[in-house]
């Protein structure tokens, strides 16, 4: 069986980082870990080709070669997922789809022409698909309520990836999260009991990446890396030894809950393993909103103090913020800006709240009749809310755009980054020194030219650069890399502003169109009542 694994396009998002990737001659931040895991689960006597459409287009020869096209997608990739299903069907190919988005909304890929829906977790449903293929079945939907034991998951087929195109590799240690945030679809897709791989199993994956020649960063894609603290500590103790024996070939980063700050042993282990950054779902500094959305883990201690503890340990903090919670008071955008400045977090994702399909939030709003017709949940930063909020949508959108614009004002960003890196604990791991490549030197010179000469950030750029060299030289390379991120945000904040403004105008026009018909219906009801 000849299988073409296809990964759909991402629109421009906070994490697409085009301008930064251009500097280092790479195409995409992360590879499609799900698809290379699918390739490892399917029969190994089958033939595989993988095309990440964010790297390049599918060739005519690849389309012709394929007997089955397998596509996996997240919700933000929805449009290209549907387009590629239709294209494959136009070419007479059998199409199988899976991943988070088809699992949440299977009717849409089915309507686009998908023959097979491989939903939920592939360790269980992919063998069902294989059996159907072997029986000669031309279509099928494969689902399960069971959560698989991920200790049986094979080493992903990293060999199918075009390594040069990616800035970072990705691996997964666990699935699931113990918390109950109302807006989150992770607990819907993967459950609230975190399931982990064995330390030996994940080290085998790192061995394979090492053998294939990978020597850059690795992202632990777990939605909450510390969801099972006991097991993650067991893994980190073995990873610490592996990293030292291999001379620290990988710098790691991941996502975790804020309660990481309360576990000193866990922080120390992560830093000792050469983790250098962690993404925290802070969401909002408003405790009432955190309680409303059932993110109670963020209310148990000071968020600002937690960020400082994690930063001083040696982990650069990235954070996610959301505006538009029910009962939210006016000025939420200002409060997020003030919190970001207070905690010095350089990189913050920021979006309006979305009701994702089948989440607790979705079901509550559906029951209340507040979902906006025809508006799917979408976690992109350029999307208006897909439900009726408790305060005017226009107010939320204006606050959001204003806050996003201010957070990523170039001087503000540079100064916040500088203060964060002055506080950042020095790394404890020391990889062997190596000469920078021409690509790295070119990227450095480009950043110095743009931020240190061409723009009005020039005096601040050089002052802060020499300040880091003087006060915390061990983080100098890391600091420069985060300064370079400003190249992306400078452009992306304009994209956010333009697209949200355009959607607001569309929203007003839609409201204006609906108003006369609603008035007419009211008039008709009045007439009927009088009669």
C-alpha positions in Angstrom: 0.0 0.0 0.0 1.4 3.4 -1.0 0.4 6.1 1.5 0.8 9.8 1.0 0.8 11.5 4.4 -0.4 15.1 3.9 -0.2 18.0 6.4 -2.4 21.0 5.6 -1.4 24.7 5.6 -1.4 26.9 8.6 -2.7 30.5 8.1 -0.4 33.2 9.5 -0.6 32.9 13.3 1.3 34.0 16.4 3.4 30.8 16.1 4.1 30.9 12.4 7.2 33.1 12.9 7.8 33.6 9.1 10.1 36.6 9.5 12.2 34.8 12.1 12.4 31.6 10.1 13.5 33.5 7.0 16.5 34.8 9.0 17.8 31.3 9.6 16.7 29.8 6.2 14.0 27.5 7.6 10.4 27.0 6.6 8.4 25.9 9.6 8.7 26.0 13.4 7.7 22.4 14.2 7.1 19.2 12.2 3.8 17.2 12.0 4.5 14.8 14.9 1.1 13.2 14.6 1.7 12.1 11.0 5.1 10.6 11.7 3.6 8.7 14.6 0.7 7.5 12.3 3.4 6.2 9.9 5.0 4.3 12.7 1.7 2.7 13.8 0.6 1.6 10.3 2.1 -1.6 8.8 5.7 -1.1 8.1 5.6 -3.1 4.9 3.5 -0.2 3.5 5.3 2.6 1.6 5.2 6.1 2.9 5.8 9.6 1.6 5.2 12.7 3.7 4.5 16.2 2.4 4.1 19.1 4.8 2.4 21.7 2.7 3.9 24.4 5.0 7.3 23.3 3.6 6.3 22.6 -0.1 3.5 21.6 -2.4 2.7 18.0 -3.4 4.3 17.1 -6.7 2.3 15.6 -9.6 4.5 12.5 -9.2 3.5 12.1 -5.5 -0.2 12.5 -6.3 0.1 9.8 -9.0 2.1 7.5 -6.8 -0.4 7.5 -3.9 -3.0 4.8 -3.4 -4.3 6.3 -0.1 -4.0 9.9 1.1 -3.9 10.3 4.9 -4.4 13.8 6.3 -4.3 15.0 9.9 -5.2 18.5 11.0 -5.9 20.9 13.9 -8.8 23.3 13.8 -6.7 26.2 12.6 -5.8 24.1 9.5 -9.5 23.5 8.7 -9.7 25.3 5.4 -6.7 23.6 3.7 -7.8 20.2 5.2 -11.1 20.5 3.3 -9.4 21.8 0.2 -6.9 18.9 0.2 -9.7 16.3 0.7 -11.5 17.7 -2.4 -8.3 17.8 -4.4 -7.4 14.2 -3.6 -11.0 13.1 -4.5 -10.8 15.0 -7.7 -7.7 12.9 -8.5 -9.6 9.7 -7.7 -7.7 8.9 -4.5 -9.0 7.2 -1.4 -8.8 9.7 1.5 -8.4 9.0 5.3 -8.5 11.9 7.8 -7.8 12.1 11.5 -6.4 14.4 14.1 -7.9 16.9 16.6 -10.2 18.7 14.2 -11.8 15.8 12.4 -12.3 14.1 15.8 -14.1 17.2 17.1 -16.2 17.9 14.0 -16.2 14.7 11.8 -19.2 15.8 9.7 -17.2 18.5 7.9 -14.4 16.3 6.4 -17.0 13.7 5.7 -19.1 16.2 3.7 -15.9 17.3 1.8 -15.5 13.7 0.5 -13.3 11.8 3.0 -13.7 8.0 2.7 -12.3 7.0 6.1 -12.5 8.9 9.4 -9.8 7.7 11.8 -10.9 9.5 14.9 -9.8 9.7 18.6 -6.4 8.2 19.3 -4.6 6.3 16.6 -3.1 3.5 18.7 -6.6 2.0 18.8 -8.4 3.4 15.6 -5.5 3.0 13.1 -5.5 -0.9 13.4 -9.3 -0.7 12.8 -8.6 1.3 9.6 -6.0 -1.2 8.5 -8.4 -4.2 9.0 -11.0 -2.4 6.9 -8.5 -1.8 4.1 -7.5 -5.4 4.2 -11.1 -6.5 4.0 -11.4 -4.3 0.9 -13.8 -1.8 2.5 -14.0 1.5 0.6 -15.2 3.7 3.5 -15.5 3.6 7.3 -15.6 5.6 10.5 -13.3 4.3 13.3 -13.9 5.6 16.8 -13.3 4.5 20.4 -14.1 5.8 23.9 -11.0 3.9 25.2 -7.8 5.8 26.0 -4.8 3.8 24.8 -1.8 2.9 26.8 0.8 5.2 25.3 3.6 2.9 26.4 2.8 0.9 23.3 3.3 3.8 21.0 6.2 3.1 18.6 9.0 5.5 17.8 7.8 8.1 15.3 9.1 7.8 11.7 11.2 11.0 12.0 13.1 9.8 8.9 10.2 10.9 6.7 10.7 14.5 7.6 12.8 17.1 5.7 14.9 18.1 8.6 16.4 21.2 7.1 13.0 22.8 6.8 12.3 22.8 10.6 13.5 25.0 13.3 12.8 22.5 16.1 11.8 18.9 16.4 9.0 17.6 18.6 8.3 14.6 20.8 5.5 13.7 23.2 5.9 12.3 26.7 2.3 12.5 27.9 -1.4 13.0 26.9 -4.2 14.4 29.0 -4.4 17.1 31.7 -5.7 16.7 35.3 -7.4 20.1 35.3 -10.9 21.2 34.1 -10.6 24.5 32.3 -14.0 25.1 30.7 -12.7 26.4 27.4 -10.1 23.7 26.8 -10.6 20.8 24.3 -7.5 18.8 25.5 -9.5 17.2 28.3 -12.2 16.4 25.8 -9.8 14.8 23.3 -7.3 13.1 25.7 -9.0 13.0 29.1 -8.1 14.2 32.6 -5.9 11.4 33.6 -2.4 12.1 32.1 -0.9 9.0 30.4 2.8 8.9 30.1 5.4 7.0 28.1 8.2 5.2 29.9 11.5 7.0 30.3 13.3 4.3 28.1 10.6 4.7 25.4 11.1 8.5 25.1 14.9 8.2 25.3 14.7 5.8 22.4 12.9 8.5 20.4 15.7 11.0 21.3 18.3 8.3 20.3 16.7 8.1 16.9 16.7 11.9 16.4 20.3 11.9 17.5 21.2 9.1 15.0 19.5 11.0 12.2 21.8 14.0 12.9 19.4 16.4 14.7 21.3 18.9 16.9 18.9 21.7 17.6 16.0 22.3 20.0 13.3 19.8 20.8 9.8 20.8 21.9 7.9 18.5 24.3 4.5 19.0 22.8 2.6 17.8 25.9 -0.3 20.1 26.7 0.8 19.9 30.3 4.2 18.4 30.6 3.9 18.2 34.5 0.4 16.7 34.6 1.8 13.5 36.1 4.6 14.9 38.3 5.7 11.6 39.6 6.3 10.1 36.2 7.8 13.2 34.7 10.4 13.3 37.5 11.4 9.7 36.8 11.8 10.6 33.2 13.8 13.8 33.9 16.2 11.9 36.1 17.1 9.6 33.2 17.1 12.4 30.7 19.6 14.3 32.8 22.1 11.4 32.5 21.3 11.0 28.7 21.9 14.6 28.0 25.3 14.7 29.9 26.4 11.5 28.1 25.6 13.0 24.7 27.0 16.4 25.6 23.6 18.2 25.6 22.7 17.9 21.9 19.2 19.2 22.5 17.8 22.3 24.2 14.2 21.5 25.4 11.1 23.6 25.8 7.5 22.7 26.7 4.1 23.7 28.1 3.2 23.4 31.8 0.7 24.6 34.4 1.6 27.5 36.7 1.9 25.1 39.7 5.4 24.2 38.3 6.6 27.2 40.5 5.6 25.3 43.7 7.8 22.3 42.9 11.5 23.2 43.3 12.7 19.7 42.6 10.9 19.6 39.3 12.2 23.0 38.3 15.8 22.0 39.1 15.4 18.8 37.1 14.1 20.6 34.1 17.0 23.1 34.1 19.5 20.3 34.7 18.2 18.6 31.6 18.7 21.8 29.5 15.1 23.0 29.3 15.4 26.7 28.7 11.8 27.8 28.1 8.3 27.0 29.3 4.8 28.1 28.1 2.3 28.8 30.8 -1.4 29.1 30.4 -2.0 32.2 32.5 -5.1 33.3 30.6 -5.9 36.4 32.7 -4.8 38.2 35.9 -8.5 38.5 36.9 -9.3 35.9 39.6 -13.1 36.2 39.0 -12.6 35.2 35.4 -10.2 32.3 36.3 -12.8 31.0 38.7 -15.6 31.4 36.1 -13.7 29.3 33.6 -12.7 26.8 36.3 -9.0 27.4 36.0 -8.6 27.1 39.8 -5.0 26.0 39.6 -4.1 29.6 38.7 -5.8 31.1 41.8 -3.9 29.1 44.5 -0.9 31.4 44.6 0.3 34.7 43.2 0.7 34.5 39.4 3.3 37.2 39.4 5.4 35.4 42.1 5.1 32.1 40.2 6.4 33.7 37.0 9.3 35.2 38.9 10.2 31.9 40.6 10.2 30.0 37.2 12.2 32.7 35.5 14.9 32.9 38.2 15.2 29.1 38.1 16.5 29.4 34.5 13.4 28.9 32.4 12.3 31.7 30.0 8.6 32.1 30.4 6.1 32.3 27.5 2.5 32.8 28.4 -1.0 32.6 26.9 -3.7 35.3 27.6 -7.4 35.3 26.8 -9.9 38.2 26.8 -13.7 37.9 26.8 -14.6 35.7 29.7 -18.2 35.8 31.0 -18.6 38.5 33.7 -15.3 40.2 32.7 -15.1 43.8 33.7 -14.1 46.6 31.3 -10.4 47.2 31.0 -9.3 43.6 30.8 -6.9 44.4 28.0 -5.2 47.0 30.1 -4.9 44.6 33.0 -3.2 42.0 30.8 -0.8 44.7 29.5 0.1 45.7 33.0 0.6 42.1 34.2 2.8 41.4 31.2 5.0 44.4 32.0 5.1 43.6 35.7 6.2 40.0 35.1 8.5 41.0 32.1 7.2 38.0 30.1 8.6 38.7 26.5 6.4 36.4 24.4 2.7 36.2 25.1 0.0 34.7 22.9 -3.1 36.7 23.2 -6.6 36.0 21.7 -10.3 36.5 22.2 -12.0 33.6 23.9 -13.4 30.9 21.5 -15.9 28.2 22.3 -14.2 25.1 20.8 -16.5 22.2 19.6 -17.6 19.8 22.4 -15.9 21.7 25.2 -17.8 22.4 28.4 -17.9 26.0 27.3 -19.4 25.1 24.0 -22.1 23.0 25.6 -23.0 25.7 28.1 -23.2 28.4 25.5 -25.2 26.1 23.2 -27.7 25.5 26.0 -27.9 29.3 26.6 -28.4 30.0 22.9 -25.3 32.2 22.7 -23.3 30.5 20.0 -23.1 32.6 16.8 -24.5 30.7 13.8 -22.0 29.6 11.3 -19.0 30.6 13.4 -16.7 27.7 14.3 -14.3 28.0 17.2 -10.8 29.0 16.0 -7.8 29.6 18.2 -6.1 31.9 15.7 -5.4 35.4 17.1 -7.2 37.1 14.1 -10.6 35.7 14.8 -13.6 37.4 16.6 -15.4 35.4 19.3 -17.8 32.8 18.0 -20.4 33.4 20.7 -22.3 36.3 22.3 -20.3 37.6 25.3 -21.6 39.2 28.4 -20.3 42.6 27.4 -20.3 44.3 24.0 -18.2 42.4 21.4 -16.9 45.6 20.0 -15.5 46.7 23.4 -13.7 43.4 23.8 -12.3 43.5 20.2 -11.1 47.1 20.6 -9.4 46.3 24.0 -7.8 43.2 22.5 -6.4 45.0 19.4 -5.1 47.9 21.6 -3.5 45.5 24.1 -1.9 43.4 21.4 -0.5 46.5 19.7 1.0 47.8 22.9 2.5 44.5 24.1 4.4 44.2 20.8 5.4 47.9 20.4 9.1 47.3 19.4 10.6 49.4 22.2 8.3 48.0 24.8 9.0 44.5 23.7 12.8 45.0 23.7 12.7 46.6 27.2 10.5 43.8 28.6 12.8 41.1 27.1 15.9 42.8 28.6 14.3 42.9 32.1 13.3 39.3 31.8 16.8 38.1 30.8 18.4 40.1 33.6 16.3 38.0 36.0 16.7 34.7 34.1 18.8 32.1 35.9 21.9 31.1 34.1 21.9 27.7 32.4 23.6 24.9 34.3 24.4 22.8 31.2 27.2 23.6 28.9 27.2 22.1 25.4 30.5 22.0 23.6 31.4 25.3 22.0 31.0 25.4 18.2 31.7 28.0 15.6 28.5 29.8 14.3 27.4 28.9 10.8 27.2 31.5 8.0 23.4 31.4 8.3 23.5 32.2 12.1 26.0 35.0 11.5 23.8 36.5 8.7 20.8 36.3 11.0 22.7 38.1 13.8 23.9 40.8 11.4 20.3 41.3 10.0 18.9 41.7 13.5 21.6 44.1 14.5 21.1 46.2 11.3 17.3 46.4 11.6 17.0 46.9 15.4 20.3 48.5 16.1 20.7 50.9 13.2 17.7 51.2 10.9 14.9 51.6 13.4 14.3 53.9 16.3 15.1 51.1 18.7 18.8 51.6 18.0 19.9 53.2 21.3 17.9 50.8 23.4 19.0 47.8 21.4 22.7 48.4 22.0 22.3 49.6 25.6 20.4 46.4 26.5 22.7 44.1 24.5 25.8 45.4 26.3 23.8 45.3 29.6 23.2 41.6 29.1 26.8 41.0 28.3 27.8 42.8 31.5 25.2 41.5 34.0 24.1 38.0 32.7 26.5 36.9 29.9 25.5 33.2 30.1 22.1 34.0 28.5 23.5 36.3 25.8 22.8 33.9 22.8 19.3 33.1 24.1 18.6 36.8 24.6 19.6 37.6 21.0 17.3 34.9 19.7 14.3 36.3 21.6 15.2 39.8 20.4 14.9 38.5 16.9 11.3 37.4 17.6 10.4 41.1 17.4 10.8 40.8 13.6 7.7 38.6 13.5 5.6 40.5 16.0 6.3 43.9 14.3 4.4 42.5 11.2 2.0 40.3 13.0 0.5 42.9 15.2 -0.5 44.8 12.1 -2.1 41.7 10.7 -4.1 41.3 13.9 -5.3 44.9 13.8 -6.3 44.8 10.1 -8.1 41.5 10.3 -10.0 42.2 13.5 -11.1 45.6 12.2 -12.3 43.9 8.9 -14.2 41.3 10.9 -15.8 44.0 13.1 -17.0 45.8 10.0 -18.4 42.5 8.7 -20.1 42.0 12.1 -21.7 45.4 12.0 -22.9 44.9 8.5 -24.4 41.5 9.5 -26.1 43.1 12.5 -27.5 45.8 10.2 -28.9 43.3 7.8 -30.6 41.2 10.5 -32.1 44.2 12.3 -34.9 45.0 9.7 -36.0 41.4 9.4 -36.1 41.1 13.2 -38.1 44.3 13.4 -40.5 43.0 10.8 -41.0 39.8 12.7 -41.8 41.8 15.8 -44.3 43.8 13.9 -45.9 40.7 12.5 -46.2 39.3 16.0 -47.8 42.5 17.2 -50.3 42.4 14.4 -51.2 38.8 15.1 -51.7 39.6 18.8 -54.0 42.5 17.9 -56.0 40.3 15.5 
